[in-house]
Amino acid sequence: MLALIVDGDPLAAPHYQPDMGGRRPRQAIDTKGGRFAYLVTQTPYTPEELRDVLAAAGWDSAVMLLSLIHISEPTRRVVIS
């Protein structure tokens, strides 16, 4: 997970590994208005773009979820079908 918004404050420079960057569909969870929130995008975003979208939507806190490739096999370079 990658923190994007903490206590209502968007992080100016989220810290992440290079393979987590770039523009791709994203997922985020945390809170908005004191309620659980979950977002899945088809639109490709960088982590910073996603942070800005969530902050503009009024999220109190937000973490970007990692894709399964980041969790299961971060060094694999071959597509698994």
Residue pairs with C-beta under 8 A, 6 or more apart in sequence:
1 63
1 64
1 65
1 66
2 14
2 15
2 16
2 20
2 47
2 63
2 64
2 66
3 11
3 14
3 62
3 63
4 10
4 11
4 14
4 28
4 47
4 50
4 51
4 54
4 62
4 63
4 64
5 11
5 30
5 51
5 54
5 55
5 59
5 60
5 61
5 62
6 61
7 60
7 61
8 60
8 61
10 51
10 52
10 54
10 55
11 51
14 47
14 48
14 51
14 64
16 47
19 70
19 74
20 47
20 66
20 70
21 46
21 47
22 46
23 44
23 45
23 46
23 49
24 44
24 45
24 67
25 40
25 41
25 42
25 43
25 44
25 45
26 39
26 40
26 41
26 44
26 45
26 47
26 50
26 64
26 65
27 38
27 39
27 40
27 41
27 64
27 65
27 67
28 37
28 38
28 39
28 50
28 54
28 59
28 62
28 63
28 64
28 65
29 36
29 37
29 38
29 39
29 62
29 63
29 65
30 36
30 37
30 59
30 60
30 61
30 62
30 63
31 37
31 59
31 60
31 61
32 57
32 58
32 59
32 60
33 58
33 60
34 60
37 59
37 62
39 54
41 50
45 53
47 64
50 64
51 62
54 62
55 62
69 76
